[in-house]
Amino acid sequence: MLPQHEIDNDSILSATGQSGIRATITSELDDSDVTRPIYYCILHVDNIVTGEPFECLPNFTKIIWQDIINDGNEEVIVTATGLGVQHLLAFQWDGAEATQIADTFGDIIRSDLFGVALIDVDGDSQFEIVAGKGYVSEGNNCKIYEGIYPDPSEFCWWQALNLEEQIYQWDGVQFVLQFED
């Protein structure tokens, strides 16, 4: 059996961009599911609700300002960890309203909670979004959450899953899934 370890809280719930615009994340508990607490986070940019509420664990949610599309302006980036998944949201801010340019989910496929990340995969100084995808091998009854819990009599380890990463590239308007040729 692999040793258990506790993962420390890792959250940043407010950030101020170079232009002085402040972005914050608030959360609300939805206790309608008796099996687990569900939190919904809400992004506010310059005190304006931005985008739709999204599921999150507030202690594992981050917000930053960063230029990820090389246009000289910072975008608002939110990474929220949920039950078995991470969610990356990105918005361009024009001073009055936000335009969503990324809405990517990734299965958490490593014990360090990697599910989705901004990485310059090909070294061209342009970020890509890398999202983890875990799926069940044939003959294996183990699955990473997605509302389907493994049989309690089975042990599910990271090594038992087929793991891969999907890459989303900037197409000039939004981040889109890159398909291999």
Secondary structure by P-SEA (a helix, b strand, c coil): ccbbbbbccccccccccccccccbbbbbbbcccccbbbbbbbbbccccccccbbbbccccbbbbbbccccccbbbbbbbbbcccbbbbbbbbbcccbbbbccbbbbcccccccccccccccccccbbbbbbbbbbbcccccccccccccccccccccccccccbbbbbbbcccbbbbbbcc
